[in-house]
Amino acid sequence: MSNVLYVDDCLLFSPQQTVIDQVIRALHKDYHIGAQGPVQEFLGIDIQTDSSGATHYTQPGLITSILQDLSLVDCHIMYTPAISVLHPDHGGYARCEAWNHWSVIRKLNYLAQMTRPDISMAVHNCARFTTSPTYLHEQAVKRIGRYLAATRTHGLFHQPTLAATLDMYVDADFAGTWHKEFSHLQDCVMSRTRFVILYSGCPVYWGSKLQTEIALSTTEAEYTALSTSARELIPIRRLLRELTLHSPLRNLLSHPPGQLPPSTVYEDNASCIALATKDNHHKPRTKHISLNYHHFKDYLKTGALQIVKVASAANLADIFTKPLTQVLHERLRLGMMGW
């Protein structure tokens, strides 16, 4: 019996070319593989490294495809990706264009997950209404398209340092989708969690989603966001610790192999920080919070995590929360994505 295994799109990375060559020679003994040389494109992502060592990740091909779907290829008007929180539009005007709404949302979602965290909130805002979109929802998608048309050559800009710190910005929008006309809908009172995890100052993982339980206060919404985001941060710390144990750069790191510096979590709500960092800090309005949100406190006690107060205007996670003014959106985008 013979087995056939097909593997596509595999990346090898190392600070030393000899290590990569050694791995390729070892694979050649058992498999038929083709080496394509230095990576310039991977899964539709253009990867370019400049003379300073910074790496640019862009997806102009996907953005062009989205703009062709929306008939916005020649648009050059600068917008923010969202202007308002969307709601059901029962009885609203029907869509007037023929492009496939669901197909465009899927492309936008992939783009937001890979190289464009700046549109994550706007895309999630539109993705909630793909079943029966109206003219209102159609125009919201086209607004994202116009924003992308003016920024199609931009993406993630990574220029990491050897500090090897893994940090996170987290924020919440308490009942941010509430609207009196739709107050009878359960998800109308849901709060939104948003976070971005950075390695050596470069964004590597981010999210913007509605919470699954109704928060009764801003403190509870912020604490829930802090707890659920920490569940994403902690496993990445474990992975990073394993990688540093065997990294060729371990002698150049600012910490011993396998020992990571504390991850700083930036939070802008003082009550949330007090609830997280102080033992038995449960007042009548917060004592009901389920214990499953306190799991990360052990990491605070050991020093693996530390929570720092950050001004709301400097909280990078705010870009994932709600529609922002163009000035604030561009300021947070600069801090997170470098442009």
C-alpha positions as CSV (number, residue, x, y, z in Angstrom):
1,M,0.0,0.0,0.0
2,S,1.3,3.5,-0.8
3,N,0.1,6.8,0.6
4,V,0.0,10.1,-1.2
5,L,0.1,13.3,0.7
6,Y,-0.5,16.7,-0.9
7,V,0.8,19.7,1.0
8,D,0.6,23.2,-0.4
9,D,1.8,26.7,0.6
10,C,4.4,25.9,3.3
11,L,6.7,28.6,4.7
12,L,10.1,28.0,6.3
13,F,11.7,30.9,8.2
14,S,15.0,31.3,10.0
15,P,17.6,34.0,10.5
16,Q,20.1,31.7,8.9
17,Q,19.7,30.6,5.2
18,T,21.8,27.5,6.0
19,V,19.2,26.2,8.4
20,I,16.5,26.5,5.7
21,D,18.7,24.8,3.1
22,Q,19.3,21.9,5.6
23,V,15.6,21.4,6.2
24,I,14.8,21.4,2.4
25,R,17.5,18.8,1.8
26,A,16.1,16.6,4.5
27,L,12.6,16.9,3.0
28,H,13.9,16.0,-0.4
29,K,14.9,12.6,0.8
30,D,11.2,11.5,1.3
31,Y,9.1,14.0,-0.7
32,H,9.0,15.7,-4.0
33,I,9.0,19.4,-3.2
34,G,9.8,22.6,-5.0
35,A,11.5,25.5,-3.4
36,Q,10.3,28.9,-4.6
37,G,13.0,31.0,-3.1
38,P,12.5,34.1,-0.9
39,V,8.8,34.6,-0.1
40,Q,7.2,37.5,-1.9
41,E,3.6,36.3,-1.8
42,F,1.7,33.9,0.4
43,L,-2.0,33.0,0.3
44,G,-2.7,36.2,-1.6
45,I,-0.6,38.4,0.7
46,D,2.2,40.5,-0.8
47,I,5.3,40.4,1.5
48,Q,8.0,43.0,1.0
49,T,11.0,43.7,3.2
50,D,12.8,47.0,3.0
51,S,16.4,47.9,3.7
52,S,15.7,48.7,7.4
53,G,14.4,45.2,8.0
54,A,10.7,46.2,8.2
55,T,8.2,44.0,6.5
56,H,5.1,45.2,4.7
57,Y,2.1,42.8,4.3
58,T,-0.6,44.0,1.8
59,Q,-3.4,42.4,-0.2
60,P,-3.9,44.7,-3.2
61,G,-5.2,41.9,-5.3
62,L,-8.0,41.1,-2.9
63,I,-8.9,44.7,-2.4
64,T,-9.1,45.2,-6.2
65,S,-11.4,42.2,-6.4
66,I,-13.7,43.7,-3.8
67,L,-13.7,47.1,-5.5
68,Q,-14.5,45.4,-8.9
69,D,-17.5,43.7,-7.2
70,L,-18.7,47.0,-5.8
71,S,-17.9,49.0,-9.0
72,L,-15.6,51.3,-7.0
73,V,-12.3,50.7,-8.8
74,D,-11.9,54.4,-9.7
75,C,-13.0,55.7,-6.4
76,H,-10.4,57.9,-4.6
77,I,-12.5,59.5,-1.8
78,M,-11.1,59.2,1.7
79,Y,-13.5,57.9,4.4
80,T,-13.5,56.1,7.7
81,P,-14.8,52.5,7.2
82,A,-18.0,53.0,9.3
83,I,-20.1,56.0,10.2
84,S,-22.8,54.3,12.4
85,V,-23.8,51.1,14.2
86,L,-26.1,49.1,12.0
87,H,-29.5,47.7,13.1
88,P,-32.2,45.7,11.4
89,D,-33.9,47.7,8.7
90,H,-37.3,46.1,8.4
91,G,-39.4,47.9,5.9
92,G,-36.4,49.9,4.6
93,Y,-35.6,50.4,1.0
94,A,-34.6,47.3,-0.9
95,R,-31.1,46.8,-2.3
96,C,-30.6,48.4,-5.7
97,E,-27.4,46.8,-6.9
98,A,-26.7,43.3,-8.2
99,W,-23.4,42.4,-6.6
100,N,-23.4,39.4,-4.3
101,H,-23.6,40.7,-0.7
102,W,-22.5,37.6,1.0
103,S,-19.5,37.0,-1.3
104,V,-18.2,40.6,-0.7
105,I,-18.6,40.1,3.1
106,R,-16.6,36.9,3.0
107,K,-13.8,38.7,1.1
108,L,-13.9,41.6,3.5
109,N,-13.8,39.3,6.5
110,Y,-10.7,37.5,5.2
111,L,-9.0,40.9,4.5
112,A,-9.8,42.1,8.0
113,Q,-8.4,39.0,9.6
114,M,-5.2,38.9,7.6
115,T,-3.8,42.4,7.0
116,R,-6.4,45.1,7.7
117,P,-7.4,45.2,11.3
118,D,-8.6,48.8,10.8
119,I,-11.7,47.5,9.1
120,S,-12.6,44.7,11.6
121,M,-15.3,46.6,13.4
122,A,-17.0,47.9,10.2
123,V,-16.9,44.4,8.6
124,H,-18.4,42.7,11.7
125,N,-21.0,45.4,11.8
126,C,-22.1,44.6,8.2
127,A,-21.7,40.8,8.6
128,R,-24.5,40.7,11.1
129,F,-27.0,41.5,8.3
130,T,-26.1,39.2,5.4
131,T,-29.4,37.2,5.5
132,S,-31.7,40.0,4.3
133,P,-29.6,43.1,3.7
134,T,-31.4,46.3,2.7
135,Y,-30.2,49.5,0.9
136,L,-28.9,50.8,4.3
137,H,-26.7,47.7,4.7
138,E,-25.6,47.8,1.1
139,Q,-24.4,51.4,1.5
140,A,-22.5,50.5,4.7
141,V,-20.5,47.8,2.7
142,K,-19.8,50.3,-0.1
143,R,-18.5,52.8,2.5
144,I,-15.9,50.2,3.5
145,G,-15.1,49.8,-0.2
146,R,-14.5,53.5,-0.6
147,Y,-12.2,53.5,2.4
148,L,-10.2,50.6,0.9
149,A,-10.0,52.3,-2.5
150,A,-8.2,55.2,-0.9
151,T,-5.9,52.9,1.1
152,R,-5.5,49.9,-1.2
153,T,-1.7,49.8,-1.1
154,H,-1.5,49.8,2.7
155,G,-1.6,46.9,5.2
156,L,0.4,45.8,8.2
157,F,3.8,47.3,8.8
158,H,6.1,45.2,11.0
159,Q,9.4,46.4,12.4
160,P,9.9,44.2,15.4
161,T,12.7,44.6,18.0
162,L,14.5,42.0,20.1
163,A,12.6,43.1,23.2
164,A,10.2,40.1,22.5
165,T,7.4,41.5,24.6
166,L,3.9,40.3,24.1
167,D,1.4,42.9,25.0
168,M,-2.4,43.6,24.6
169,Y,-4.8,46.5,24.4
170,V,-8.3,45.6,25.4
171,D,-11.5,47.6,25.6
172,A,-15.3,47.2,25.6
173,D,-18.3,49.2,24.4
174,F,-21.1,48.9,27.0
175,A,-24.4,48.2,25.3
176,G,-23.0,50.0,22.2
177,T,-25.6,48.5,19.9
178,W,-28.6,49.8,21.9
179,H,-31.3,51.7,20.1
180,K,-34.7,52.5,21.5
181,E,-36.4,51.3,18.3
182,F,-34.9,47.9,18.7
183,S,-34.7,47.6,22.4
184,H,-36.9,44.4,22.3
185,L,-34.1,42.5,20.5
186,Q,-31.6,40.7,22.8
187,D,-28.5,41.5,20.8
188,C,-29.4,45.2,21.0
189,V,-28.1,45.4,24.5
190,M,-25.0,43.3,24.0
191,S,-21.7,44.9,24.7
192,R,-18.7,44.6,22.3
193,T,-15.3,43.2,23.2
194,R,-12.3,44.3,21.3
195,F,-8.6,43.6,21.7
196,V,-5.3,43.6,19.8
197,I,-2.2,41.6,20.8
198,L,1.2,43.0,19.8
199,Y,4.5,41.2,19.7
200,S,7.5,43.6,19.9
201,G,5.1,46.4,19.0
202,C,3.6,44.7,15.9
203,P,0.0,43.5,15.8
204,V,-0.3,39.7,15.5
205,Y,-3.8,38.9,16.6
206,W,-7.0,41.0,17.0
207,G,-10.7,40.6,17.5
208,S,-13.9,42.6,17.6
209,K,-17.1,40.7,18.6
210,L,-20.3,41.0,20.7
211,Q,-20.2,39.5,24.2
212,T,-22.4,36.4,24.7
213,E,-23.9,37.6,28.0
214,I,-25.6,40.9,28.9
215,A,-23.4,43.1,31.0
216,L,-25.1,45.1,33.7
217,S,-22.6,47.9,33.9
218,T,-19.6,49.4,32.1
219,T,-17.3,47.7,34.7
220,E,-18.8,44.3,34.0
221,A,-18.5,44.8,30.2
222,E,-14.8,45.9,30.6
223,Y,-14.0,43.0,32.9
224,T,-15.6,40.5,30.7
225,A,-13.6,41.9,27.7
226,L,-10.4,41.7,29.8
227,S,-11.1,38.1,30.8
228,T,-12.0,36.7,27.4
229,S,-9.2,38.5,25.7
230,A,-6.7,37.1,28.3
231,R,-7.9,33.6,27.1
232,E,-6.4,34.5,23.7
233,L,-3.2,36.1,25.2
234,I,-2.2,33.3,27.6
235,P,-2.0,30.4,25.0
236,I,0.1,32.7,22.7
237,R,2.5,33.3,25.6
238,R,2.9,29.5,26.0
239,L,3.6,29.1,22.3
240,L,6.1,31.9,22.4
241,R,7.8,30.4,25.4
242,E,8.3,27.1,23.6
243,L,9.6,28.9,20.5
244,T,12.2,30.8,22.5
245,L,13.6,27.6,24.0
246,H,14.8,26.5,20.6
247,S,15.2,29.8,18.8
248,P,18.6,30.5,17.1
249,L,18.1,34.0,18.4
250,R,17.8,32.9,22.0
251,N,21.3,34.3,22.9
252,L,20.3,37.7,21.5
253,L,17.1,38.0,23.4
254,S,16.8,40.3,26.4
255,H,15.6,37.5,28.6
256,P,16.7,33.9,29.3
257,P,15.3,31.2,26.9
258,G,11.9,30.0,28.0
259,Q,11.4,33.0,30.3
260,L,9.2,35.7,28.9
261,P,9.0,39.2,30.3
262,P,5.6,40.1,31.7
263,S,2.8,40.8,29.2
264,T,1.4,44.3,29.7
265,V,-2.3,44.5,29.3
266,Y,-3.5,48.1,28.6
267,E,-7.0,48.8,30.0
268,D,-8.7,52.2,30.3
269,N,-11.3,51.5,33.0
270,A,-10.1,52.1,36.6
271,S,-12.9,50.0,38.2
272,C,-12.1,47.1,35.9
273,I,-8.4,47.3,36.9
274,A,-9.3,47.4,40.6
275,L,-11.5,44.4,40.2
276,A,-8.8,42.5,38.4
277,T,-5.8,43.4,40.6
278,K,-7.2,43.5,44.1
279,D,-8.2,40.4,46.0
280,N,-11.7,40.3,47.4
281,H,-12.6,43.5,45.6
282,H,-16.2,42.5,45.2
283,K,-18.8,45.2,45.9
284,P,-22.6,44.6,45.7
285,R,-22.8,45.5,42.1
286,T,-19.9,43.2,41.0
287,K,-20.2,40.2,43.3
288,H,-22.4,38.4,40.8
289,I,-19.8,38.1,38.2
290,S,-19.1,34.5,37.4
291,L,-15.9,32.9,38.6
292,N,-15.1,31.8,35.1
293,Y,-14.1,35.5,34.4
294,H,-11.4,35.5,37.2
295,H,-9.2,32.8,35.7
296,F,-6.4,35.2,34.7
297,K,-5.8,36.4,38.2
298,D,-3.3,33.6,38.8
299,Y,-1.2,35.0,36.0
300,L,-1.3,38.4,37.7
301,K,-0.1,37.0,40.9
302,T,2.9,35.2,39.3
303,G,3.8,38.3,37.3
304,A,3.2,36.8,33.9
305,L,0.6,39.5,33.3
306,Q,0.5,43.1,34.5
307,I,-2.4,45.5,33.9
308,V,-1.6,49.2,33.2
309,K,-4.1,52.1,32.9
310,V,-4.1,53.7,29.5
311,A,-6.0,56.8,28.4
312,S,-9.1,56.0,26.3
313,A,-7.8,58.2,23.5
314,A,-4.5,56.1,23.4
315,N,-6.2,52.7,23.6
316,L,-5.5,51.0,20.3
317,A,-8.4,48.6,20.8
318,D,-10.8,51.5,20.5
319,I,-10.5,51.2,16.7
320,F,-12.3,47.8,16.9
321,T,-15.3,49.1,19.0
322,K,-17.4,51.7,17.3
323,P,-17.4,54.2,14.4
324,L,-14.8,56.9,15.1
325,T,-14.1,60.3,13.7
326,Q,-11.5,60.4,10.9
327,V,-8.9,62.1,13.1
328,L,-9.2,59.5,15.9
329,H,-9.4,56.6,13.5
330,E,-6.2,57.7,11.7
331,R,-4.4,58.3,15.0
332,L,-5.1,54.8,16.3
333,R,-4.4,53.2,13.0
334,L,-1.0,54.9,13.0
335,G,-0.2,53.6,16.4
336,M,-1.2,50.0,15.5
337,M,-0.3,49.6,11.8
338,G,2.4,52.3,11.3
339,W,0.6,54.4,8.7
